[in-house]
C-alpha cells in the first residue's frame, strides 16, 4: 500500500510541476489562467485527500 501512495504522490508532484510550467507559459491570457486555477485547486484537493488517506 505504501507503494501505491508513493506512486500517487509522484503523480501529484508531476501535475503540480506541469501547472507551474503552464502558468509561466500562459502569460496574461485570462482563459488559460482561469483553467490553470481550476487545475491547481483540484491538485490541492487531491493532495489533501492523499494525506488524509495516508494518515488513516
C-alpha positions, 0 to 999 in steps of 0.5 A: 500500500505504501507503494501505491501512495508513493506512486500517487504522490509522484503523480501529484508532484508531476501535475503540480510541476506541469501547472507551474510550467503552464502558468509561466507559459500562459502569460496574461491570457485570462482563459488559460489562467482561469483553467490553470486555477481550476487545475491547481485547486483540484491538485490541492484537493487531491493532495489533501485527500492523499494525506488524509488517506495516508494518515488513516 
